[in-house]
């Protein structure tokens, strides 16, 4: 029999609607309206604002007991009317919640009635996305929203218009605005400036500069024209290989656009793969800028090797992020004894084990997915890692175990700068490796300070308590 605990205690995942919010926030001039109770939008606004340190406005239909019994049609129509009146967004994403899904509201019908009653034309794009909170996770909500966005903008014409010779890039969930900026730089440098369409683009919407101007909807995001133009592109790339990229699949099946899914470019190997694919697609050699960055990363790996080698780590978070971080720690000689994906993923365990066998076949690793923090805590207590790498929600386990936590992924709500964390590309790998190495050195300095008076006494690898911890 399975030993799984079917009672969820302190879940590692968030609900589907918050994933849809993150997708729509990467679209130009868009707003999200949650069809559900007021508390749903409040929770998500706070959660996102604490991570990105940016104001996040989310509309709500504010369903109450009356709406739950008699249906929320009037609430949704009134919410749409108020949202248009106050914010005037060109795109409105309507995501459902568990309450709306449970009572069976037909949001497609309600939106159609609203258009007829209020005379709202097709210039106002309203995109419904079914995202019940009681199933799946924020990752699936993100994937569903991106697919709905692409379908809506390309639905008018089932055939290509004019071949644009561009590359579609569908981004994975939960990468930072800084990561998005780095990806845009990489694609512009290799594929060509304005020769790729990134969706969604949160580089400005979740990390807007302070200008003194008040914007009800922050500028930035993938333009509507670019999304509509995706059906005319030469090829598509989906970043992230643990889940089905439904938007990429739709573009291939509907418009015969060849596609491939690539891992998030975290660490040396995965960044090599992405850059090689871009070079092959564009016919352009990898620029000298990235060759130099690669050389600096290898130099950093040599510098850090004697400090990080053999360090036992536990990695947890969203599947694609965890897979990328797993690759990075393996490349640097660390020992990932516990690897945990917060949500169920079709190919996470397969790719994770494949990467372990490629780099460190003798590594004894436990791979888990779709677990809560209660189960994760039990696994950590058993594995006894020397370091955790993951989001802020693991800090209580780290404190209990008296081990350091390298904050990575989403959410990071107890530190500032999450929107500026860079893990993508060679440059991001260098920054992440520096953080890990310096954390190890800080732990060693703290432990040795009580024993030795010399400020820079050298301890050979394996003789200090950090590296000699029990397995």
C-alpha positions as CSV (number, residue, x, y, z in Angstrom):
1,X,0.0,0.0,0.0
2,X,1.0,3.6,-0.6
3,X,2.5,5.5,2.4
4,X,1.1,8.8,1.0
5,X,-0.7,11.0,3.5
6,X,-4.0,11.9,1.8
7,X,-4.6,14.7,4.3
8,X,-2.9,17.9,3.0
9,X,-1.1,19.8,5.7
10,X,0.5,23.1,4.7
11,X,0.4,22.7,0.9
12,X,3.4,23.4,-1.3
13,X,1.2,24.7,-4.1
14,X,-1.1,27.6,-4.7
15,X,-4.4,27.6,-6.4
16,X,-5.0,27.7,-10.2
17,X,-6.4,31.3,-10.3
18,X,-3.1,32.8,-9.1
19,X,-1.3,31.2,-12.0
20,X,-3.8,32.7,-14.4
21,X,-3.2,36.1,-12.9
22,X,0.6,35.8,-13.5
23,X,-0.1,34.9,-17.1
24,X,-2.4,37.8,-17.8
25,X,-0.1,40.3,-16.1
26,X,2.4,39.6,-18.9
27,X,-0.1,40.9,-21.5
28,X,-0.2,44.5,-22.6
29,X,-3.1,46.6,-21.1
30,X,-4.8,43.7,-19.4
31,X,-6.6,43.1,-16.1
32,X,-7.8,40.0,-14.3
33,X,-11.2,39.5,-12.8
34,X,-11.8,36.6,-10.5
35,X,-15.3,35.2,-10.4
36,X,-15.7,34.2,-6.8
37,X,-15.6,35.6,-3.3
38,X,-13.8,38.8,-2.3
39,X,-11.3,36.9,-0.2
40,X,-9.8,35.1,-3.3
41,X,-8.7,38.3,-5.0
42,X,-7.4,39.8,-1.7
43,X,-5.3,36.7,-1.0
44,X,-3.8,36.7,-4.4
45,X,-3.1,40.4,-4.5
46,X,-1.3,40.2,-1.2
47,X,0.7,37.1,-2.2
48,X,1.9,38.6,-5.4
49,X,2.6,42.0,-4.0
50,X,4.7,40.5,-1.2
51,X,6.8,38.6,-3.7
52,X,7.2,41.2,-6.5
53,X,7.0,44.3,-4.2
54,X,4.7,45.9,-6.7
55,X,1.0,47.0,-6.5
56,X,-1.2,44.3,-8.0
57,X,-4.8,45.1,-8.8
58,X,-7.2,42.2,-9.3
59,X,-11.0,42.5,-9.8
60,X,-13.6,40.4,-8.1
61,X,-17.2,39.5,-8.7
62,X,-17.6,39.4,-4.8
63,X,-19.9,36.4,-4.7
64,X,-21.7,36.1,-1.4
65,X,-24.2,33.6,0.0
66,X,-27.0,34.9,-2.3
67,X,-24.8,34.4,-5.4
68,X,-23.8,31.0,-4.3
69,X,-27.4,29.9,-4.1
70,X,-29.0,31.8,-7.0
71,X,-26.0,32.0,-9.3
72,X,-23.4,34.7,-9.8
73,X,-24.5,36.1,-13.2
74,X,-25.4,39.5,-11.9
75,X,-22.3,39.8,-9.8
76,X,-20.0,39.0,-12.7
77,X,-21.8,41.4,-15.1
78,X,-21.6,44.2,-12.5
79,X,-17.9,43.5,-11.9
80,X,-17.1,43.6,-15.6
81,X,-18.9,46.9,-15.9
82,X,-17.1,48.4,-12.9
83,X,-13.7,47.1,-14.2
84,X,-14.2,48.7,-17.6
85,X,-15.4,51.9,-16.0
86,X,-12.5,52.3,-13.6
87,X,-9.5,50.7,-15.5
88,X,-10.6,50.6,-19.1
89,X,-8.4,47.5,-20.0
90,X,-8.4,46.3,-23.5
91,X,-8.0,42.7,-22.3
92,X,-9.9,41.2,-19.4
93,X,-9.1,37.7,-18.2
94,X,-12.0,36.2,-16.3
95,X,-10.8,33.3,-14.1
96,X,-13.1,31.2,-12.1
97,X,-12.6,30.1,-8.5
98,X,-13.8,27.0,-6.6
99,X,-17.1,28.7,-5.6
100,X,-18.0,29.7,-9.2
101,X,-17.1,26.2,-10.5
102,X,-19.0,24.5,-7.7
103,X,-22.3,26.3,-8.4
104,X,-21.8,25.7,-12.1
105,X,-21.8,29.3,-13.5
106,X,-21.5,29.3,-17.2
107,X,-19.0,32.2,-17.6
108,X,-19.0,32.0,-21.4
109,X,-22.8,32.6,-21.5
110,X,-22.6,35.3,-18.9
111,X,-19.9,37.2,-20.8
112,X,-21.9,36.9,-24.0
113,X,-25.0,38.3,-22.3
114,X,-22.9,41.1,-20.8
115,X,-21.7,42.1,-24.3
116,X,-25.2,42.2,-25.7
117,X,-26.7,44.1,-22.7
118,X,-23.9,46.7,-22.4
119,X,-23.1,47.0,-26.1
120,X,-19.4,45.9,-25.6
121,X,-17.8,45.3,-29.0
122,X,-15.1,42.9,-30.1
123,X,-12.4,45.6,-29.5
124,X,-12.8,44.7,-25.8
125,X,-11.2,41.2,-25.5
126,X,-12.7,39.2,-22.6
127,X,-11.0,35.8,-22.1
128,X,-12.7,33.2,-19.8
129,X,-10.4,30.7,-18.1
130,X,-11.8,27.8,-16.0
131,X,-9.5,27.5,-13.0
132,X,-11.2,25.8,-10.1
133,X,-9.1,26.1,-6.9
134,X,-9.9,22.7,-5.6
135,X,-7.8,20.9,-8.3
136,X,-4.4,21.0,-9.8
137,X,-2.1,24.0,-9.0
138,X,-1.0,27.5,-9.9
139,X,1.2,26.0,-12.6
140,X,-1.8,24.5,-14.4
141,X,-3.7,27.7,-14.0
142,X,-0.8,29.5,-15.8
143,X,-0.7,27.0,-18.6
144,X,-4.4,27.2,-19.1
145,X,-4.4,31.0,-19.2
146,X,-1.5,31.2,-21.7
147,X,-3.3,28.7,-24.0
148,X,-6.6,30.7,-23.7
149,X,-4.8,33.9,-24.6
150,X,-3.1,32.5,-27.7
151,X,-6.3,30.8,-28.9
152,X,-8.3,34.0,-28.4
153,X,-5.9,36.3,-30.3
154,X,-5.4,33.8,-33.2
155,X,-9.0,32.5,-33.4
156,X,-10.2,35.0,-36.0
157,X,-8.2,33.5,-38.8
158,X,-7.7,29.7,-39.0
159,X,-5.0,30.2,-41.6
160,X,-1.7,32.1,-41.6
161,X,-1.7,35.6,-43.1
162,X,1.8,36.7,-44.0
163,X,4.9,34.7,-43.0
164,X,6.8,36.8,-40.4
165,X,9.9,34.7,-40.0
166,X,9.7,35.2,-36.2
167,X,10.2,32.8,-33.3
168,X,7.5,32.2,-30.8
169,X,8.7,31.7,-27.2
170,X,6.2,30.5,-24.6
171,X,7.8,31.1,-21.2
172,X,7.6,28.7,-18.2
173,X,5.7,29.6,-15.1
174,X,7.4,31.5,-12.2
175,X,10.5,33.0,-13.7
176,X,11.3,36.5,-12.4
177,X,11.1,39.8,-14.3
178,X,15.0,39.8,-14.3
179,X,15.0,36.4,-15.8
180,X,12.6,37.6,-18.5
181,X,14.8,40.5,-19.3
182,X,17.8,38.2,-19.6
183,X,15.8,35.9,-21.9
184,X,14.8,38.8,-24.1
185,X,18.4,39.8,-24.3
186,X,19.5,36.3,-25.3
187,X,16.8,35.9,-27.9
188,X,17.4,39.4,-29.4
189,X,21.2,38.7,-29.6
190,X,20.9,35.4,-31.3
191,X,17.6,35.3,-33.2
192,X,17.7,39.1,-33.9
193,X,16.1,42.2,-32.5
194,X,12.3,42.1,-32.8
195,X,12.5,38.6,-34.3
196,X,11.0,36.7,-31.4
197,X,7.7,37.0,-29.6
198,X,7.9,36.2,-25.9
199,X,4.7,35.4,-24.0
200,X,4.0,36.4,-21.4
201,X,6.4,39.2,-20.7
202,X,6.4,40.3,-17.1
203,X,9.7,42.2,-17.3
204,X,8.0,45.6,-16.8
205,X,4.6,44.8,-15.4
206,X,5.9,43.1,-12.3
207,X,9.0,45.3,-11.9
208,X,8.0,48.8,-13.1
209,X,10.5,51.7,-12.6
210,X,9.5,54.5,-10.2
211,X,8.7,57.4,-12.5
212,X,6.4,59.5,-10.4
213,X,3.5,58.8,-12.8
214,X,0.4,56.9,-11.7
215,X,-0.6,54.0,-14.0
216,X,-3.8,52.1,-13.2
217,X,-2.4,49.4,-15.4
218,X,1.4,49.2,-15.5
219,X,2.8,49.6,-19.0
220,X,4.6,46.7,-20.6
221,X,3.7,43.1,-21.5
222,X,3.5,41.3,-24.8
223,X,1.6,43.4,-27.3
224,X,-1.7,42.3,-28.7
225,X,-0.4,42.6,-32.2
226,X,2.5,40.2,-31.4
227,X,0.2,37.6,-29.9
228,X,-2.1,37.7,-32.9
229,X,1.0,37.4,-35.2
230,X,2.1,34.2,-33.5
231,X,0.2,32.2,-36.1
232,X,2.5,33.5,-38.8
233,X,5.8,32.6,-37.1
234,X,8.4,30.3,-38.5
235,X,8.8,28.2,-35.3
236,X,7.9,28.0,-31.6
237,X,9.9,27.2,-28.5
238,X,8.3,26.2,-25.2
239,X,10.6,26.8,-22.2
240,X,10.0,24.1,-19.7
241,X,9.9,20.3,-20.3
242,X,8.1,18.9,-17.3
243,X,4.5,19.9,-18.3
244,X,2.6,19.9,-21.6
245,X,3.0,23.3,-23.2
246,X,-0.6,23.6,-24.5
247,X,-0.1,26.9,-26.3
248,X,2.9,25.6,-28.3
249,X,0.9,22.4,-29.1
250,X,-2.0,24.5,-30.3
251,X,0.1,26.6,-32.6
252,X,1.7,23.5,-34.1
253,X,-1.6,21.6,-34.6
254,X,-3.6,24.6,-35.9
255,X,-1.0,26.5,-37.9
256,X,1.6,23.9,-38.7
257,X,4.3,25.8,-36.8
258,X,7.2,23.5,-36.0
259,X,8.0,23.5,-32.3
260,X,10.3,22.1,-29.6
261,X,10.3,22.2,-25.9
262,X,13.5,23.1,-24.1
263,X,14.5,23.1,-20.4
264,X,14.7,26.3,-18.6
265,X,18.3,27.5,-19.2
266,X,19.5,27.2,-15.6
267,X,23.0,26.0,-15.2
268,X,25.7,25.2,-17.8
269,X,24.2,22.2,-19.7
270,X,20.6,23.5,-20.0
271,X,21.9,27.0,-21.1
272,X,24.1,25.3,-23.7
273,X,21.0,23.4,-25.0
274,X,18.9,26.5,-25.4
275,X,21.6,28.6,-27.0
276,X,22.5,25.8,-29.4
277,X,18.8,25.4,-30.4
278,X,18.6,29.2,-31.1
279,X,21.7,29.1,-33.1
280,X,20.4,26.2,-35.2
281,X,17.0,27.9,-35.7
282,X,18.5,31.2,-36.7
283,X,21.6,30.0,-38.5
284,X,23.6,32.5,-36.5
285,X,26.7,31.5,-34.5
286,X,26.4,32.0,-30.7
287,X,27.7,35.6,-30.1
288,X,31.1,36.1,-28.5
289,X,29.4,37.8,-25.5
290,X,27.8,34.5,-24.4
291,X,31.0,32.5,-25.1
292,X,32.8,34.8,-22.7
293,X,30.0,34.4,-20.1
294,X,30.2,30.7,-20.5
295,X,34.0,30.9,-19.8
296,X,33.4,33.0,-16.7
297,X,30.8,30.5,-15.5
298,X,33.3,27.6,-15.9
299,X,35.9,29.7,-14.1
300,X,33.4,30.3,-11.3
301,X,32.7,26.6,-11.0
302,X,36.5,25.9,-10.6
303,X,36.7,28.6,-8.0
304,X,33.8,27.2,-6.0
305,X,34.4,23.5,-6.4
306,X,36.5,22.9,-3.3
307,X,33.8,24.6,-1.2
308,X,30.6,23.1,-2.6
309,X,31.7,19.6,-3.6
310,X,29.8,16.9,-1.8
311,X,27.3,19.3,-0.1
312,X,24.0,17.5,0.5
313,X,21.1,19.7,-0.7
314,X,17.3,19.4,-0.8
315,X,15.6,21.2,-3.7
316,X,11.9,22.0,-3.7
317,X,9.5,24.2,-5.7
318,X,7.8,24.3,-9.1
319,X,8.8,21.4,-11.4
320,X,10.6,23.3,-14.2
321,X,12.5,25.5,-11.7
322,X,13.5,22.5,-9.6
323,X,14.7,20.6,-12.6
324,X,16.9,23.5,-13.7
325,X,18.3,23.9,-10.2
326,X,18.9,20.1,-9.9
327,X,21.0,20.3,-13.1
328,X,23.0,23.3,-11.7
329,X,23.9,21.6,-8.4
330,X,24.8,18.3,-10.1
331,X,27.2,20.1,-12.4
332,X,29.0,21.6,-9.4
333,X,29.5,18.4,-7.6
334,X,26.9,18.8,-5.0
335,X,24.8,15.9,-3.8
336,X,21.0,16.5,-4.3
337,X,19.7,13.9,-1.9
338,X,16.1,15.2,-2.0
339,X,14.4,16.7,-5.0
340,X,10.7,17.7,-4.6
341,X,8.3,19.1,-7.1
342,X,5.3,20.8,-5.4
343,X,2.8,19.8,-8.1
344,X,2.2,16.7,-10.2
345,X,3.9,16.9,-13.5
346,X,3.8,14.4,-16.4
347,X,7.6,14.2,-17.0
348,X,9.3,15.7,-13.9
349,X,10.5,12.5,-12.3
350,X,11.6,11.1,-15.6
351,X,13.7,14.1,-16.5
352,X,15.1,14.5,-13.0
353,X,16.3,10.9,-12.8
354,X,17.7,11.1,-16.3
355,X,19.8,14.2,-15.4
356,X,21.0,12.5,-12.2
357,X,22.2,9.4,-14.2
358,X,23.9,11.6,-16.8
359,X,26.0,13.6,-14.3
360,X,26.2,11.5,-11.1
361,X,24.9,8.0,-11.6
362,X,26.0,6.8,-8.1
363,X,24.0,9.6,-6.4
364,X,21.4,8.3,-4.0
365,X,18.5,10.7,-4.6
366,X,14.9,10.7,-3.5
367,X,12.5,12.3,-6.0
368,X,9.0,13.3,-4.9
369,X,6.2,15.3,-6.4
370,X,2.8,16.6,-5.5
371,X,3.5,16.6,-1.7
372,X,2.7,19.0,1.1
373,X,5.2,20.6,3.5
374,X,4.3,18.1,6.2
375,X,5.5,15.2,3.9
376,X,8.4,17.3,2.8
377,X,9.4,17.9,6.4
378,X,9.4,14.2,7.1
379,X,11.6,13.6,4.0
380,X,14.0,16.3,5.1
381,X,14.3,14.9,8.6
382,X,15.1,11.5,7.1
383,X,17.5,12.7,4.4
384,X,19.4,15.2,6.7
385,X,20.5,17.7,4.0
386,X,23.0,20.4,4.8
387,X,21.2,23.0,2.8
388,X,17.7,23.8,1.4
389,X,17.1,25.5,-2.0
390,X,13.6,26.7,-2.5
391,X,11.0,29.3,-1.7
392,X,10.4,31.1,1.6
393,X,7.8,28.6,2.8
394,X,10.6,26.2,3.7
395,X,12.2,28.5,6.2
396,X,10.6,26.9,9.2
397,X,12.0,23.5,8.2
398,X,15.5,25.1,7.7
399,X,15.3,26.8,11.1
400,X,14.3,23.5,12.8
401,X,17.1,21.7,11.1
402,X,19.5,24.6,11.7
403,X,20.6,24.6,8.1
404,X,20.8,27.5,5.6
405,X,18.0,28.2,3.0
406,X,18.9,29.6,-0.4
407,X,15.7,31.4,-1.5
408,X,14.7,30.5,-5.1
409,X,11.5,30.4,-7.0
410,X,8.0,31.6,-5.9
411,X,7.0,32.8,-3.4
412,X,9.8,34.8,-1.7
413,X,7.8,36.9,0.7
414,X,10.3,37.4,3.6
415,X,13.1,39.1,1.6
416,X,13.2,41.9,-0.9
417,X,14.5,41.7,-4.4
418,X,12.7,38.5,-5.6
419,X,11.7,40.3,-8.8
420,X,15.4,41.0,-9.5
421,X,16.8,37.5,-8.8
422,X,18.6,36.2,-11.9
423,X,19.0,32.4,-12.4
424,X,18.6,32.2,-16.1
425,X,21.6,31.8,-18.5
426,X,25.3,31.6,-17.8
427,X,25.1,34.9,-15.9
428,X,22.3,33.7,-13.7
429,X,24.1,30.4,-13.0
430,X,27.2,32.4,-11.8
431,X,25.0,34.5,-9.5
432,X,23.3,31.4,-8.1
433,X,26.6,29.5,-7.6
434,X,28.1,32.6,-5.8
435,X,25.1,32.7,-3.4
436,X,25.4,29.0,-2.6
437,X,29.2,29.1,-2.2
438,X,29.1,32.2,0.0
439,X,26.4,30.7,2.1
440,X,28.5,27.7,2.8
441,X,31.5,29.9,3.6
442,X,29.4,32.0,6.0
443,X,28.2,28.9,7.8
444,X,31.8,27.7,8.1
445,X,33.0,31.1,9.3
446,X,30.3,31.2,12.0
447,X,31.1,27.7,13.2
448,X,34.9,28.3,13.3
449,X,34.6,31.7,14.9
450,X,33.8,30.1,18.2
451,X,36.9,27.9,18.0
452,X,39.7,29.9,16.5
453,X,40.8,33.5,17.0
454,X,42.5,33.8,13.6
455,X,40.1,35.5,11.2
456,X,41.1,33.6,8.0
457,X,42.3,30.2,9.2
458,X,42.2,27.6,6.5
459,X,40.4,24.3,7.0
460,X,40.9,21.6,4.3
461,X,37.7,20.3,2.7
462,X,36.1,17.6,4.9
463,X,37.6,18.7,8.2
464,X,35.0,21.3,9.1
465,X,31.6,20.5,10.5
466,X,29.6,21.6,7.4
467,X,31.3,19.1,5.0
468,X,31.6,16.4,7.6
469,X,27.9,16.2,8.5
470,X,26.4,12.8,8.7
471,X,24.6,11.5,5.6
